[in-house]
């Protein structure tokens, strides 16, 4: 159930990004859901390797290079998804920022259901 909720949150974040940023578009709502799944897979499989390879740059820039890594993952997702279009680096950069902020806010608003059950 958690996977479905997180996928829907990411799809909603993609919708917000496409509404706010001119260079991001989707061909339909189903593509947003599929893009959310692909984005989750890209972040789970490729992002850790890229983060490790770019660790020296991340340390030198005091963590700001992580934003570039996030933009690269967003652009890679657009490259893998036929129904998703990102016009350039800055659209991917701001799209990744919007998706991160909206996903964080939605996850914070929904909360973690496992915290509601007391440990015995």
C-alpha beads as a LAMMPS data file, in Angstrom:
LAMMPS data file: protein, C-alpha beads

120 atoms
119 bonds

1 atom types
1 bond types

-500.0 500.0 xlo xhi
-500.0 500.0 ylo yhi
-500.0 500.0 zlo zhi

Masses

1 110.0

Atoms # bond

1 1 1 0.000 0.000 0.000
2 1 1 2.870 2.362 0.778
3 1 1 4.281 1.930 -2.741
4 1 1 0.980 2.981 -4.314
5 1 1 0.650 6.026 -2.069
6 1 1 4.227 7.162 -2.751
7 1 1 3.737 6.623 -6.479
8 1 1 0.565 8.732 -6.438
9 1 1 2.358 11.440 -4.431
10 1 1 5.173 11.526 -6.982
11 1 1 2.664 11.627 -9.839
12 1 1 0.953 14.568 -8.131
13 1 1 4.350 16.248 -7.745
14 1 1 4.961 15.736 -11.480
15 1 1 1.607 17.351 -12.200
16 1 1 2.510 20.359 -10.033
17 1 1 5.894 20.641 -11.775
18 1 1 4.279 20.515 -15.214
19 1 1 1.781 23.192 -14.143
20 1 1 4.451 25.515 -12.722
21 1 1 7.342 25.042 -15.156
22 1 1 6.866 25.795 -18.812
23 1 1 9.451 23.319 -20.148
24 1 1 7.873 20.216 -18.584
25 1 1 4.913 18.416 -20.119
26 1 1 3.185 15.049 -20.051
27 1 1 0.958 13.478 -22.674
28 1 1 -1.580 12.321 -20.084
29 1 1 -2.265 11.459 -16.454
30 1 1 -1.435 7.784 -16.957
31 1 1 2.015 8.832 -18.183
32 1 1 2.513 10.767 -14.942
33 1 1 1.880 7.611 -12.931
34 1 1 4.213 5.546 -15.126
35 1 1 6.821 8.334 -14.942
36 1 1 6.526 8.272 -11.141
37 1 1 7.317 4.547 -11.146
38 1 1 10.239 5.046 -13.544
39 1 1 11.470 7.987 -11.437
40 1 1 11.401 5.785 -8.346
41 1 1 13.383 3.067 -10.126
42 1 1 15.922 5.571 -11.475
43 1 1 16.348 7.060 -7.999
44 1 1 16.720 3.614 -6.432
45 1 1 19.132 2.122 -8.968
46 1 1 21.126 4.871 -10.686
47 1 1 21.149 7.773 -8.231
48 1 1 23.260 6.026 -5.544
49 1 1 25.971 5.207 -8.088
50 1 1 25.957 8.742 -9.493
51 1 1 25.967 10.228 -5.987
52 1 1 29.009 8.129 -5.096
53 1 1 30.852 9.097 -8.274
54 1 1 30.147 12.789 -7.735
55 1 1 30.927 12.743 -4.020
56 1 1 34.061 14.924 -4.353
57 1 1 32.062 17.627 -6.175
58 1 1 29.296 17.364 -3.608
59 1 1 31.788 17.861 -0.782
60 1 1 33.504 20.796 -2.517
61 1 1 30.170 22.531 -3.169
62 1 1 28.925 21.782 0.357
63 1 1 26.108 19.584 -0.955
64 1 1 24.784 21.886 -3.661
65 1 1 25.895 19.516 -6.428
66 1 1 23.186 17.150 -5.186
67 1 1 20.706 19.463 -6.899
68 1 1 22.485 18.802 -10.209
69 1 1 22.333 15.039 -9.554
70 1 1 18.593 15.370 -8.878
71 1 1 18.161 17.308 -12.133
72 1 1 20.061 14.577 -13.986
73 1 1 17.722 11.912 -12.550
74 1 1 14.711 13.995 -13.574
75 1 1 16.101 14.418 -17.105
76 1 1 16.963 10.705 -17.316
77 1 1 13.392 9.850 -16.370
78 1 1 12.170 12.151 -19.154
79 1 1 14.561 10.432 -21.568
80 1 1 13.204 7.013 -20.655
81 1 1 9.531 8.073 -20.778
82 1 1 8.061 8.632 -24.256
83 1 1 5.170 10.727 -22.891
84 1 1 7.295 13.067 -20.762
85 1 1 9.097 16.095 -22.187
86 1 1 11.683 18.275 -20.454
87 1 1 13.030 21.126 -22.571
88 1 1 16.477 21.543 -21.003
89 1 1 18.713 21.581 -17.961
90 1 1 16.980 24.428 -16.158
91 1 1 13.552 22.880 -16.642
92 1 1 14.917 19.602 -15.233
93 1 1 16.630 21.467 -12.389
94 1 1 13.557 23.390 -11.291
95 1 1 11.318 20.381 -11.983
96 1 1 13.439 18.252 -9.649
97 1 1 13.250 20.958 -6.979
98 1 1 9.460 21.224 -7.304
99 1 1 9.017 17.435 -7.210
100 1 1 11.227 17.173 -4.125
101 1 1 9.393 19.957 -2.264
102 1 1 5.890 18.752 -3.194
103 1 1 6.756 15.127 -2.377
104 1 1 8.223 16.152 0.973
105 1 1 5.176 18.282 1.834
106 1 1 2.700 15.578 0.780
107 1 1 4.550 12.866 2.684
108 1 1 4.690 15.150 5.717
109 1 1 0.966 15.887 5.477
110 1 1 0.009 12.226 5.123
111 1 1 2.501 11.042 7.714
112 1 1 3.892 7.623 8.373
113 1 1 1.110 5.213 9.299
114 1 1 3.527 2.910 11.136
115 1 1 4.110 5.595 13.800
116 1 1 0.453 5.404 14.818
117 1 1 0.854 1.834 16.097
118 1 1 2.555 1.718 19.500
119 1 1 5.357 -0.775 20.039
120 1 1 4.565 -3.422 22.635

Bonds

1 1 1 2
2 1 2 3
3 1 3 4
4 1 4 5
5 1 5 6
6 1 6 7
7 1 7 8
8 1 8 9
9 1 9 10
10 1 10 11
11 1 11 12
12 1 12 13
13 1 13 14
14 1 14 15
15 1 15 16
16 1 16 17
17 1 17 18
18 1 18 19
19 1 19 20
20 1 20 21
21 1 21 22
22 1 22 23
23 1 23 24
24 1 24 25
25 1 25 26
26 1 26 27
27 1 27 28
28 1 28 29
29 1 29 30
30 1 30 31
31 1 31 32
32 1 32 33
33 1 33 34
34 1 34 35
35 1 35 36
36 1 36 37
37 1 37 38
38 1 38 39
39 1 39 40
40 1 40 41
41 1 41 42
42 1 42 43
43 1 43 44
44 1 44 45
45 1 45 46
46 1 46 47
47 1 47 48
48 1 48 49
49 1 49 50
50 1 50 51
51 1 51 52
52 1 52 53
53 1 53 54
54 1 54 55
55 1 55 56
56 1 56 57
57 1 57 58
58 1 58 59
59 1 59 60
60 1 60 61
61 1 61 62
62 1 62 63
63 1 63 64
64 1 64 65
65 1 65 66
66 1 66 67
67 1 67 68
68 1 68 69
69 1 69 70
70 1 70 71
71 1 71 72
72 1 72 73
73 1 73 74
74 1 74 75
75 1 75 76
76 1 76 77
77 1 77 78
78 1 78 79
79 1 79 80
80 1 80 81
81 1 81 82
82 1 82 83
83 1 83 84
84 1 84 85
85 1 85 86
86 1 86 87
87 1 87 88
88 1 88 89
89 1 89 90
90 1 90 91
91 1 91 92
92 1 92 93
93 1 93 94
94 1 94 95
95 1 95 96
96 1 96 97
97 1 97 98
98 1 98 99
99 1 99 100
100 1 100 101
101 1 101 102
102 1 102 103
103 1 103 104
104 1 104 105
105 1 105 106
106 1 106 107
107 1 107 108
108 1 108 109
109 1 109 110
110 1 110 111
111 1 111 112
112 1 112 113
113 1 113 114
114 1 114 115
115 1 115 116
116 1 116 117
117 1 117 118
118 1 118 119
119 1 119 120
